[in-house]
Amino acid sequence: MTAWFSYLALAGAIGCEVIGTTFLGKSEQFSKMLPTALMALCYAGSFYLLSLALKHVPLGVAYAIWGGVGIVLTAVIGVIVFKQRLDPVAIVGIGLIVTGVVLVQAFSTSTVH
C-alpha cells in the first residue's frame, strides 16, 4: 500500500463517516430501521478505511484530518439537508478547524507527503 492509497482510504473514511452521521440524523433516535442500519454500515466502513489509512499516516494526523474534515462536511450537510443555521461563532470555530487541518497537512513533518 502506498502513501497515496492511504490518503485515498482516509478520504473514503471521511465520506463514510459523514454519510453515516447524516443517516444518524435521519434515524430519529434509532426508531427508523433503514437509516439506523445504513448508519451502522457507514460507520463500520469508515473505521475500516481509517485503519487502512494508518499504514502510512500517523494516528494523530489521520484522526485530526478525519475529524476536522468530517466536522466541516457534517456542518454543511446540517445546513443543506436539515435546514440548520450556523451562527457567527460556529462559523469562526469551523474555520479554525479548517485552518488547523491545512497547517498540519502543509507544514507538519509528521505527515507523509
Secondary structure, DSSP 8 states (H G I E B T S, - for coil): --HHHHHHHHHHHHHHHHHHHHHHHHTTTTTSHHHHHHHHHHHHHHHHHHHHHTTTS-HHHHHHHHHHHHHHHHHHHHHHTS-----HHHHHHHHHHHHHHHHHHHH-TTS--
